[in-house]
């Protein structure tokens, strides 16, 4: 009996200062350990370069991740699983992530985005800054695609230890590295998505 084809996964993130980049990399590592083929791509920066240059931390993050490819619609084509990690902006995903999503109309119209699993993560400066609504609106988008939403729910103690968000990992970003509790919750979410995707592939 031949081994089934591995789960193919794309993780798309946008990160101003580095939190969601860290989250995407932790998720990618866990997904690979679970047997998935993973590609990490970033949403293109749409803010004017002079604005980025005016904030040292923003510019440093841009330079740190210059080697990571910018996301294109093709990154979501021949995959089984999609994960998005975006900071929260006024209760929704960043404009950079939304600009990328706006390029996906052709894939959506042709049904390419249907039946893939979809999961999301986010961060905000404070615990009540729209983290849950950001995840929920991303899931509503995935419903339009016909994607299969995979949330962590309350399926592992790591979810509770990281703050208890059943929709997806959400981080209160304070400029510090991710805590071990948050990393464990991200790993659980990524592994769960890979496992459910594998089951759906049959």
Secondary structure, DSSP 8 states (H G I E B T S, - for coil): -------EEEEEE--SSSHHHHHHHHHHHHHHHTT-EEEEEE----S-HHHHHTSHHHHHHHHHTTTS-B--GGGGTS-SEEEEEEEEETTEE-HHHHHHHGGGHHHHHTTTTTT-EEEEEEEESSTTSSHHHHHHHHHHHHHHHT-EE---TT-SHHHHHTT--SSS-EEE--SS---HHHHHHHHHHHHHHHHHHHHHH-
